[in-house]
Amino acid sequence: MLGPAAAGAASIYDGARCRSRSISTLSRRINYAGPHTPTYDTVAGILKAHIASVPLESFDVLLGRPIRLDPEGLHAKIIAARRGGYCFEHASLMYAALEARFRAGPALVPRRAL
């Protein structure tokens, strides 16, 4: 069973360091060398690099391990261990990193009339 992040291990989501480290740490993992300005093109570039670099995988379920969605668990698995994950692990990691750097939040998109 996976436990919390190792004691003393730096999380990309904690404290004041969060805003400067989250995107830079994720950028190294996904080989993104573009700008870090809060623009559509930046987010699109980060997502494109993420999709190309981090695979979808389901090994933890096959191995009987729990799926951790807390920021530390996501960082340990996808960033530090350089593994992939389920779609909701990808989305949760990306949301946490973008929210930390760009203060992004979920968007409400109106449904189109059929």
The first five atom37 places (N, CA, C, CB, O) and aatype in JSON, in Angstrom:
{
  "aatype": [12, 10, 7, 14, 0, 0, 0, 7, 0, 0, 15, 9, 18, 3, 7, 0, 1, 4, 1, 15, 1, 15, 9, 15, 16, 10, 15, 1, 1, 9, 2, 18, 0, 7, 14, 8, 16, 14, 16, 18, 3, 16, 19, 0, 7, 9, 10, 11, 0, 8, 9, 0, 15, 19, 14, 10, 6, 15, 13, 3, 19, 10, 10, 7, 1, 14, 9, 1, 10, 3, 14, 6, 7, 10, 8, 0, 11, 9, 9, 0, 0, 1, 1, 7, 7, 18, 4, 13, 6, 8, 0, 15, 10, 12, 18, 0, 0, 10, 6, 0, 1, 13, 1, 0, 7, 14, 0, 10, 19, 14, 1, 1, 0, 10],
  "atom_mask": [
    [1, 1, 1, 1, 1],
    [1, 1, 1, 1, 1],
    [1, 1, 1, 0, 1],
    [1, 1, 1, 1, 1],
    [1, 1, 1, 1, 1],
    [1, 1, 1, 1, 1],
    [1, 1, 1, 1, 1],
    [1, 1, 1, 0, 1],
    [1, 1, 1, 1, 1],
    [1, 1, 1, 1, 1],
    [1, 1, 1, 1, 1],
    [1, 1, 1, 1, 1],
    [1, 1, 1, 1, 1],
    [1, 1, 1, 1, 1],
    [1, 1, 1, 0, 1],
    [1, 1, 1, 1, 1],
    [1, 1, 1, 1, 1],
    [1, 1, 1, 1, 1],
    [1, 1, 1, 1, 1],
    [1, 1, 1, 1, 1],
    [1, 1, 1, 1, 1],
    [1, 1, 1, 1, 1],
    [1, 1, 1, 1, 1],
    [1, 1, 1, 1, 1],
    [1, 1, 1, 1, 1],
    [1, 1, 1, 1, 1],
    [1, 1, 1, 1, 1],
    [1, 1, 1, 1, 1],
    [1, 1, 1, 1, 1],
    [1, 1, 1, 1, 1],
    [1, 1, 1, 1, 1],
    [1, 1, 1, 1, 1],
    [1, 1, 1, 1, 1],
    [1, 1, 1, 0, 1],
    [1, 1, 1, 1, 1],
    [1, 1, 1, 1, 1],
    [1, 1, 1, 1, 1],
    [1, 1, 1, 1, 1],
    [1, 1, 1, 1, 1],
    [1, 1, 1, 1, 1],
    [1, 1, 1, 1, 1],
    [1, 1, 1, 1, 1],
    [1, 1, 1, 1, 1],
    [1, 1, 1, 1, 1],
    [1, 1, 1, 0, 1],
    [1, 1, 1, 1, 1],
    [1, 1, 1, 1, 1],
    [1, 1, 1, 1, 1],
    [1, 1, 1, 1, 1],
    [1, 1, 1, 1, 1],
    [1, 1, 1, 1, 1],
    [1, 1, 1, 1, 1],
    [1, 1, 1, 1, 1],
    [1, 1, 1, 1, 1],
    [1, 1, 1, 1, 1],
    [1, 1, 1, 1, 1],
    [1, 1, 1, 1, 1],
    [1, 1, 1, 1, 1],
    [1, 1, 1, 1, 1],
    [1, 1, 1, 1, 1],
    [1, 1, 1, 1, 1],
    [1, 1, 1, 1, 1],
    [1, 1, 1, 1, 1],
    [1, 1, 1, 0, 1],
    [1, 1, 1, 1, 1],
    [1, 1, 1, 1, 1],
    [1, 1, 1, 1, 1],
    [1, 1, 1, 1, 1],
    [1, 1, 1, 1, 1],
    [1, 1, 1, 1, 1],
    [1, 1, 1, 1, 1],
    [1, 1, 1, 1, 1],
    [1, 1, 1, 0, 1],
    [1, 1, 1, 1, 1],
    [1, 1, 1, 1, 1],
    [1, 1, 1, 1, 1],
    [1, 1, 1, 1, 1],
    [1, 1, 1, 1, 1],
    [1, 1, 1, 1, 1],
    [1, 1, 1, 1, 1],
    [1, 1, 1, 1, 1],
    [1, 1, 1, 1, 1],
    [1, 1, 1, 1, 1],
    [1, 1, 1, 0, 1],
    [1, 1, 1, 0, 1],
    [1, 1, 1, 1, 1],
    [1, 1, 1, 1, 1],
    [1, 1, 1, 1, 1],
    [1, 1, 1, 1, 1],
    [1, 1, 1, 1, 1],
    [1, 1, 1, 1, 1],
    [1, 1, 1, 1, 1],
    [1, 1, 1, 1, 1],
    [1, 1, 1, 1, 1],
    [1, 1, 1, 1, 1],
    [1, 1, 1, 1, 1],
    [1, 1, 1, 1, 1],
    [1, 1, 1, 1, 1],
    [1, 1, 1, 1, 1],
    [1, 1, 1, 1, 1],
    [1, 1, 1, 1, 1],
    [1, 1, 1, 1, 1],
    [1, 1, 1, 1, 1],
    [1, 1, 1, 1, 1],
    [1, 1, 1, 0, 1],
    [1, 1, 1, 1, 1],
    [1, 1, 1, 1, 1],
    [1, 1, 1, 1, 1],
    [1, 1, 1, 1, 1],
    [1, 1, 1, 1, 1],
    [1, 1, 1, 1, 1],
    [1, 1, 1, 1, 1],
    [1, 1, 1, 1, 1],
    [1, 1, 1, 1, 1]
  ],
  "atom_positions": [
    [[0.85, -1.18, 0.0], [0.0, 0.0, 0.0], [0.89, 1.24, 0.0], [-0.96, 0.0, 1.23], [1.91, 1.28, 0.69]],
    [[0.5, 2.22, -0.76], [1.26, 3.46, -0.81], [0.89, 4.33, 0.37], [1.03, 4.21, -2.13], [-0.29, 4.48, 0.69]],
    [[1.86, 4.89, 1.01], [1.62, 5.78, 2.14], [1.83, 7.21, 1.74], [0.0, 0.0, 0.0], [2.06, 7.5, 0.56]],
    [[1.75, 8.13, 2.7], [1.98, 9.53, 2.41], [3.39, 9.74, 1.89], [1.74, 10.37, 3.66], [4.26, 8.87, 2.03]],
    [[3.61, 10.9, 1.29], [4.95, 11.22, 0.78], [5.96, 11.1, 1.91], [4.98, 12.66, 0.16], [5.65, 11.38, 3.07]],
    [[7.15, 10.7, 1.57], [8.19, 10.51, 2.58], [8.42, 11.77, 3.38], [9.5, 10.08, 1.92], [8.36, 12.87, 2.84]],
    [[8.66, 11.61, 4.66], [8.9, 12.76, 5.53], [10.08, 13.57, 5.01], [9.16, 12.3, 6.99], [11.13, 13.02, 4.69]],
    [[9.89, 14.85, 4.92], [10.94, 15.72, 4.45], [10.98, 15.86, 2.94], [0.0, 0.0, 0.0], [11.7, 16.71, 2.43]],
    [[10.22, 15.03, 2.21], [10.21, 15.15, 0.76], [9.47, 16.42, 0.37], [9.55, 13.92, 0.1], [8.39, 16.71, 0.89]],
    [[10.05, 17.16, -0.52], [9.44, 18.43, -0.93], [8.24, 18.18, -1.82], [10.46, 19.32, -1.67], [8.34, 17.47, -2.82]],
    [[7.13, 18.73, -1.46], [5.93, 18.66, -2.27], [5.87, 19.89, -3.15], [4.66, 18.53, -1.39], [6.27, 20.98, -2.72]],
    [[5.37, 19.74, -4.35], [5.26, 20.91, -5.23], [4.05, 21.75, -4.87], [5.18, 20.47, -6.7], [3.83, 22.79, -5.48]],
    [[3.27, 21.32, -3.9], [2.03, 22.01, -3.6], [2.01, 22.73, -2.25], [0.92, 21.04, -3.64], [0.98, 23.32, -1.9]],
    [[3.09, 22.71, -1.49], [3.0, 23.25, -0.15], [3.54, 24.67, -0.03], [3.73, 22.36, 0.81], [4.54, 25.03, -0.66]],
    [[2.88, 25.46, 0.76], [3.35, 26.78, 1.15], [3.62, 27.74, 0.02], [0.0, 0.0, 0.0], [3.08, 27.61, -1.08]],
    [[4.47, 28.72, 0.31], [4.77, 29.78, -0.63], [5.57, 29.29, -1.82], [5.53, 30.88, 0.06], [5.55, 29.91, -2.88]],
    [[6.29, 28.16, -1.66], [7.08, 27.62, -2.76], [6.21, 27.13, -3.9], [7.97, 26.5, -2.28], [6.68, 26.97, -5.03]],
    [[4.96, 26.89, -3.61], [4.05, 26.28, -4.55], [4.0, 26.98, -5.9], [2.68, 26.24, -3.96], [4.12, 26.34, -6.94]],
    [[3.84, 28.28, -5.89], [3.65, 29.0, -7.14], [4.87, 28.98, -8.04], [3.27, 30.4, -6.85], [4.73, 28.98, -9.26]],
    [[6.04, 28.97, -7.47], [7.24, 28.98, -8.31], [7.7, 27.58, -8.71], [8.35, 29.68, -7.58], [8.31, 27.42, -9.77]],
    [[7.42, 26.57, -7.89], [7.95, 25.23, -8.15], [6.99, 24.32, -8.89], [8.32, 24.6, -6.86], [7.45, 23.43, -9.6]],
    [[5.69, 24.5, -8.76], [4.77, 23.51, -9.31], [4.89, 23.38, -10.82], [3.36, 23.86, -8.94], [5.02, 22.27, -11.33]],
    [[4.84, 24.48, -11.52], [4.92, 24.41, -12.97], [6.33, 24.06, -13.42], [4.49, 25.73, -13.59], [6.49, 23.31, -14.39]],
    [[7.36, 24.57, -12.74], [8.72, 24.24, -13.16], [9.02, 22.75, -12.96], [9.73, 25.09, -12.39], [9.69, 22.14, -13.79]],
    [[8.53, 22.16, -11.87], [8.73, 20.74, -11.62], [7.96, 19.91, -12.65], [8.29, 20.37, -10.2], [8.5, 18.95, -13.21]],
    [[6.72, 20.27, -12.89], [5.92, 19.57, -13.9], [6.55, 19.76, -15.28], [4.46, 20.09, -13.9], [6.58, 18.82, -16.07]],
    [[7.04, 20.95, -15.57], [7.65, 21.23, -16.88], [8.84, 20.32, -17.15], [8.09, 22.69, -16.96], [9.0, 19.82, -18.26]],
    [[9.66, 20.11, -16.14], [10.8, 19.19, -16.31], [10.32, 17.77, -16.58], [11.69, 19.21, -15.06], [10.88, 17.08, -17.43]],
    [[9.29, 17.34, -15.87], [8.77, 15.98, -16.05], [8.22, 15.76, -17.46], [7.67, 15.69, -15.02], [8.39, 14.69, -18.03]],
    [[7.58, 16.79, -18.02], [6.93, 16.64, -19.32], [7.75, 17.24, -20.46], [5.57, 17.27, -19.3], [7.29, 17.31, -21.6]],
    [[8.97, 17.69, -20.15], [9.86, 18.27, -21.15], [9.26, 19.49, -21.83], [10.21, 17.23, -22.2], [9.37, 19.66, -23.05]],
    [[8.61, 20.34, -21.05], [8.04, 21.57, -21.58], [9.02, 22.71, -21.34], [6.65, 21.88, -20.91], [9.41, 22.97, -20.2]],
    [[9.43, 23.38, -22.42], [10.4, 24.46, -22.32], [9.81, 25.8, -22.73], [11.61, 24.16, -23.17], [10.55, 26.77, -22.9]],
    [[8.51, 25.88, -22.87], [7.86, 27.11, -23.31], [7.69, 28.11, -22.18], [0.0, 0.0, 0.0], [8.21, 27.91, -21.08]],
    [[6.97, 29.2, -22.46], [6.77, 30.24, -21.45], [5.87, 29.76, -20.31], [6.16, 31.49, -22.1], [5.15, 28.78, -20.44]],
    [[5.93, 30.48, -19.19], [5.08, 30.18, -18.04], [4.16, 31.35, -17.72], [5.93, 29.84, -16.81], [3.82, 31.59, -16.56]],
    [[3.76, 32.06, -18.76], [2.82, 33.16, -18.59], [1.4, 32.6, -18.58], [2.99, 34.22, -19.71], [1.13, 31.6, -19.24]],
    [[0.5, 33.23, -17.84], [-0.87, 32.7, -17.75], [-1.71, 33.03, -18.99], [-1.56, 33.25, -16.5], [-2.58, 33.9, -18.95]],
    [[-1.43, 32.33, -20.08], [-2.17, 32.55, -21.32], [-2.71, 31.22, -21.84], [-1.27, 33.22, -22.4], [-2.3, 30.14, -21.41]],
    [[-3.65, 31.32, -22.76], [-4.21, 30.13, -23.37], [-3.12, 29.3, -24.05], [-5.3, 30.51, -24.4], [-3.07, 28.08, -23.89]],
    [[-2.24, 29.97, -24.81], [-1.18, 29.26, -25.52], [-0.25, 28.5, -24.57], [-0.37, 30.23, -26.35], [0.21, 27.4, -24.89]],
    [[0.04, 29.09, -23.41], [0.89, 28.41, -22.42], [0.2, 27.16, -21.91], [1.22, 29.36, -21.26], [0.81, 26.09, -21.88]],
    [[-1.05, 27.28, -21.5], [-1.77, 26.13, -20.97], [-1.91, 25.06, -22.05], [-3.16, 26.54, -20.45], [-1.76, 23.87, -21.76]],
    [[-2.19, 25.46, -23.28], [-2.3, 24.5, -24.39], [-0.96, 23.78, -24.6], [-2.74, 25.21, -25.69], [-0.94, 22.57, -24.82]],
    [[0.14, 24.5, -24.52], [1.47, 23.9, -24.68], [1.79, 22.93, -23.56], [0.0, 0.0, 0.0], [2.34, 21.86, -23.81]],
    [[1.44, 23.3, -22.33], [1.67, 22.42, -21.18], [0.83, 21.15, -21.31], [1.33, 23.16, -19.85], [1.34, 20.05, -21.07]],
    [[-0.43, 21.28, -21.69], [-1.29, 20.1, -21.87], [-0.77, 19.2, -22.98], [-2.73, 20.53, -22.17], [-0.77, 17.98, -22.84]],
    [[-0.34, 19.8, -24.09], [0.19, 19.01, -25.21], [1.43, 18.23, -24.77], [0.53, 19.93, -26.4], [1.57, 17.05, -25.1]],
    [[2.32, 18.88, -24.04], [3.53, 18.21, -23.57], [3.18, 17.11, -22.56], [4.5, 19.23, -22.92], [3.79, 16.04, -22.58]],
    [[2.21, 17.37, -21.69], [1.78, 16.38, -20.71], [1.24, 15.13, -21.4], [0.71, 16.97, -19.76], [1.61, 14.01, -21.05]],
    [[0.39, 15.34, -22.38], [-0.21, 14.21, -23.1], [0.86, 13.38, -23.81], [-1.25, 14.72, -24.12], [0.77, 12.16, -23.87]],
    [[1.88, 14.06, -24.34], [2.94, 13.36, -25.06], [3.94, 12.67, -24.13], [3.67, 14.34, -25.95], [4.66, 11.77, -24.57]],
    [[3.99, 13.06, -22.87], [5.04, 12.56, -21.97], [4.57, 11.63, -20.86], [5.71, 13.71, -21.35], [5.37, 10.82, -20.38]],
    [[3.33, 11.71, -20.46], [2.86, 10.93, -19.31], [1.79, 9.94, -19.79], [2.28, 11.87, -18.2], [0.71, 10.35, -20.22]],
    [[2.08, 8.64, -19.73], [1.15, 7.65, -20.26], [-0.04, 7.4, -19.33], [1.87, 6.35, -20.5], [0.01, 7.67, -18.13]],
    [[-1.1, 6.88, -19.93], [-2.21, 6.36, -19.14], [-1.79, 4.97, -18.68], [-3.57, 6.32, -19.96], [-1.24, 4.2, -19.47]],
    [[-2.03, 4.65, -17.43], [-1.66, 3.32, -16.92], [-2.59, 2.92, -15.79], [-0.2, 3.3, -16.45], [-3.21, 3.77, -15.15]],
    [[-2.67, 1.62, -15.54], [-3.52, 1.09, -14.47], [-2.81, 0.01, -13.66], [-4.81, 0.52, -15.06], [-3.45, -0.89, -13.13]],
    [[-1.49, 0.11, -13.56], [-0.72, -0.91, -12.84], [-1.09, -1.01, -11.37], [0.75, -0.63, -12.97], [-1.12, -2.11, -10.81]],
    [[-1.36, 0.13, -10.72], [-1.64, 0.08, -9.29], [-2.85, -0.79, -8.97], [-1.87, 1.49, -8.76], [-2.83, -1.53, -7.99]],
    [[-3.88, -0.71, -9.77], [-5.07, -1.54, -9.54], [-4.71, -3.02, -9.7], [-6.22, -1.14, -10.51], [-5.13, -3.85, -8.9]],
    [[-3.96, -3.33, -10.73], [-3.55, -4.71, -10.95], [-2.67, -5.25, -9.82], [-2.8, -4.83, -12.26], [-2.68, -6.44, -9.53]],
    [[-1.93, -4.35, -9.17], [-1.05, -4.72, -8.07], [-1.74, -4.62, -6.71], [0.18, -3.86, -8.08], [-1.12, -4.88, -5.67]],
    [[-3.02, -4.25, -6.7], [-3.77, -4.15, -5.46], [-3.46, -2.91, -4.64], [0.0, 0.0, 0.0], [-3.74, -2.87, -3.44]],
    [[-2.88, -1.89, -5.26], [-2.54, -0.65, -4.55], [-3.69, 0.34, -4.67], [-1.24, -0.03, -5.11], [-4.39, 0.37, -5.69]],
    [[-3.91, 1.15, -3.65], [-4.96, 2.17, -3.74], [-4.54, 3.29, -4.69], [-5.28, 2.75, -2.34], [-3.35, 3.53, -4.91]],
    [[-5.52, 3.97, -5.23], [-5.28, 5.13, -6.09], [-5.32, 6.36, -5.2], [-6.33, 5.22, -7.26], [-6.34, 6.64, -4.56]],
    [[-4.21, 7.09, -5.16], [-4.14, 8.31, -4.33], [-4.38, 9.52, -5.21], [-2.76, 8.42, -3.61], [-3.73, 9.7, -6.24]],
    [[-5.31, 10.36, -4.79], [-5.59, 11.59, -5.52], [-5.15, 12.83, -4.78], [-7.07, 11.68, -5.81], [-5.38, 13.95, -5.24]],
    [[-4.5, 12.66, -3.63], [-3.99, 13.82, -2.9], [-2.76, 14.33, -3.65], [-3.64, 13.46, -1.41], [-2.07, 13.56, -4.31]],
    [[-2.48, 15.63, -3.55], [-1.36, 16.2, -4.3], [-0.02, 15.51, -4.06], [-1.21, 17.65, -3.95], [0.75, 15.31, -4.99]],
    [[0.25, 15.13, -2.83], [1.52, 14.47, -2.53], [1.61, 13.11, -3.21], [1.69, 14.32, -1.02], [2.66, 12.74, -3.73]],
    [[0.51, 12.36, -3.21], [0.49, 11.06, -3.86], [0.66, 11.17, -5.37], [0.0, 0.0, 0.0], [1.37, 10.38, -5.98]],
    [[0.0, 12.16, -5.95], [0.12, 12.39, -7.39], [1.55, 12.79, -7.76], [-0.86, 13.48, -7.85], [2.1, 12.31, -8.75]],
    [[2.14, 13.66, -6.95], [3.51, 14.08, -7.2], [4.46, 12.89, -7.1], [3.93, 15.18, -6.21], [5.33, 12.71, -7.96]],
    [[4.3, 12.09, -6.06], [5.18, 10.94, -5.85], [5.09, 9.97, -7.03], [4.82, 10.22, -4.55], [6.12, 9.45, -7.48]],
    [[3.92, 9.72, -7.52], [3.73, 8.73, -8.58], [4.11, 9.28, -9.96], [2.28, 8.27, -8.6], [4.92, 8.67, -10.66]],
    [[3.53, 10.4, -10.34], [3.67, 10.88, -11.72], [4.93, 11.71, -11.93], [2.46, 11.69, -12.11], [5.58, 11.6, -12.97]],
    [[5.28, 12.55, -10.96], [6.46, 13.41, -11.11], [7.72, 12.68, -10.64], [6.28, 14.73, -10.33], [8.64, 12.48, -11.43]],
    [[7.76, 12.28, -9.38], [8.98, 11.7, -8.81], [9.3, 10.31, -9.38], [8.86, 11.61, -7.3], [10.44, 10.04, -9.75]],
    [[8.29, 9.44, -9.45], [8.52, 8.08, -9.94], [8.43, 8.0, -11.48], [7.51, 7.12, -9.32], [8.7, 6.94, -12.05]],
    [[8.06, 9.09, -12.13], [7.98, 9.18, -13.59], [7.08, 8.09, -14.18], [9.37, 9.08, -14.21], [7.41, 7.47, -15.19]],
    [[5.94, 7.88, -13.52], [4.96, 6.91, -13.99], [3.79, 7.64, -14.62], [4.48, 6.0, -12.84], [3.76, 8.87, -14.65]],
    [[2.84, 6.87, -15.11], [1.61, 7.44, -15.64], [0.5, 7.27, -14.63], [0.0, 0.0, 0.0], [0.75, 7.09, -13.44]],
    [[-0.74, 7.32, -15.11], [-1.87, 7.16, -14.2], [-3.18, 7.15, -14.96], [0.0, 0.0, 0.0], [-3.23, 7.28, -16.18]],
    [[-4.24, 7.0, -14.2], [-5.59, 7.09, -14.74], [-5.89, 8.52, -15.18], [-6.63, 6.62, -13.7], [-5.18, 9.45, -14.8]],
    [[-6.93, 8.69, -15.98], [-7.29, 10.02, -16.47], [-7.55, 10.99, -15.32], [-8.53, 9.94, -17.37], [-7.17, 12.16, -15.4]],
    [[-8.18, 10.54, -14.25], [-8.48, 11.44, -13.14], [-7.23, 11.79, -12.35], [-9.52, 10.83, -12.22], [-7.19, 12.84, -11.7]],
    [[-6.22, 10.94, -12.38], [-4.94, 11.3, -11.77], [-4.25, 12.38, -12.59], [-4.02, 10.06, -11.64], [-3.7, 13.33, -12.04]],
    [[-4.27, 12.24, -13.9], [-3.71, 13.25, -14.79], [-4.4, 14.59, -14.58], [-3.83, 12.82, -16.26], [-3.76, 15.62, -14.41]],
    [[-5.73, 14.56, -14.6], [-6.5, 15.8, -14.46], [-6.28, 16.45, -13.1], [-8.0, 15.53, -14.67], [-6.16, 17.67, -13.01]],
    [[-6.22, 15.65, -12.05], [-6.01, 16.2, -10.71], [-4.63, 16.83, -10.56], [-6.2, 15.11, -9.66], [-4.5, 17.89, -9.96]],
    [[-3.61, 16.18, -11.1], [-2.26, 16.73, -11.06], [-2.18, 18.03, -11.85], [-1.24, 15.72, -11.6], [-1.62, 19.02, -11.38]],
    [[-2.74, 18.04, -13.04], [-2.71, 19.22, -13.89], [-3.47, 20.37, -13.24], [-3.29, 18.91, -15.28], [-3.01, 21.51, -13.26]],
    [[-4.64, 20.08, -12.67], [-5.41, 21.12, -12.0], [-4.62, 21.73, -10.84], [-6.74, 20.56, -11.5], [-4.56, 22.95, -10.7]],
    [[-4.03, 20.87, -10.02], [-3.28, 21.36, -8.86], [-2.1, 22.22, -9.29], [-2.79, 20.19, -8.0], [-1.85, 23.27, -8.69]],
    [[-1.38, 21.8, -10.31], [-0.23, 22.57, -10.78], [-0.65, 23.9, -11.4], [0.57, 21.76, -11.8], [-0.04, 24.93, -11.12]],
    [[-1.69, 23.88, -12.23], [-2.15, 25.12, -12.86], [-2.78, 26.06, -11.84], [-3.15, 24.82, -13.97], [-2.59, 27.27, -11.9]],
    [[-3.52, 25.5, -10.9], [-4.15, 26.33, -9.87], [-3.07, 27.0, -9.02], [-5.1, 25.49, -8.98], [-3.2, 28.17, -8.65]],
    [[-2.03, 26.26, -8.72], [-0.96, 26.8, -7.88], [-0.21, 27.92, -8.58], [0.0, 25.7, -7.48], [0.12, 28.93, -7.96]],
    [[0.07, 27.75, -9.85], [0.87, 28.74, -10.58], [0.04, 29.9, -11.11], [1.59, 28.08, -11.74], [0.42, 31.06, -10.99]],
    [[-1.1, 29.58, -11.7], [-1.9, 30.59, -12.39], [-3.17, 30.98, -11.63], [-2.28, 30.09, -13.75], [-3.95, 31.82, -12.09]],
    [[-3.35, 30.37, -10.47], [-4.57, 30.59, -9.69], [-5.82, 30.28, -10.52], [-4.63, 32.04, -9.18], [-6.82, 31.0, -10.48]],
    [[-5.71, 29.21, -11.27], [-6.8, 28.77, -12.13], [-7.87, 28.1, -11.29], [-6.3, 27.81, -13.23], [-7.61, 27.67, -10.17]],
    [[-9.05, 28.02, -11.81], [-10.13, 27.34, -11.15], [-10.99, 26.64, -12.17], [0.0, 0.0, 0.0], [-10.84, 26.87, -13.37]],
    [[-11.88, 25.79, -11.73], [-12.75, 25.1, -12.69], [-13.65, 26.11, -13.4], [-13.6, 24.02, -11.98], [-14.07, 27.11, -12.8]],
    [[-13.92, 25.85, -14.64], [-14.77, 26.74, -15.42], [-16.13, 26.08, -15.62], [-14.11, 27.07, -16.79], [-16.23, 24.88, -15.85]],
    [[-17.14, 26.88, -15.53], [-18.47, 26.4, -15.84], [-18.75, 26.71, -17.3], [-19.54, 27.05, -14.9], [-18.76, 27.87, -17.72]],
    [[-18.97, 25.67, -18.06], [-19.21, 25.85, -19.48], [-20.67, 25.53, -19.75], [-18.25, 24.96, -20.34], [-21.13, 24.42, -19.45]],
    [[-21.41, 26.49, -20.33], [-22.83, 26.22, -20.57], [-23.02, 25.13, -21.62], [-23.54, 27.5, -21.01], [-22.26, 25.03, -22.59]],
    [[-24.02, 24.32, -21.42], [-24.34, 23.28, -22.39], [-24.98, 23.91, -23.6], [-25.26, 22.21, -21.77], [-25.78, 24.83, -23.48]],
    [[-24.63, 23.43, -24.76], [-25.24, 23.92, -25.99], [-26.6, 23.28, -26.17], [-24.33, 23.63, -27.2], [-26.83, 22.12, -25.84]],
    [[-27.49, 24.08, -26.71], [-28.83, 23.55, -26.99], [-28.73, 22.55, -28.14], [-29.84, 24.69, -27.33], [-28.04, 22.79, -29.13]],
    [[-29.42, 21.46, -28.0], [-29.41, 20.43, -29.07], [-30.35, 20.77, -30.17], [-29.76, 19.07, -28.53], [-30.46, 20.03, -31.14]]
  ]
}
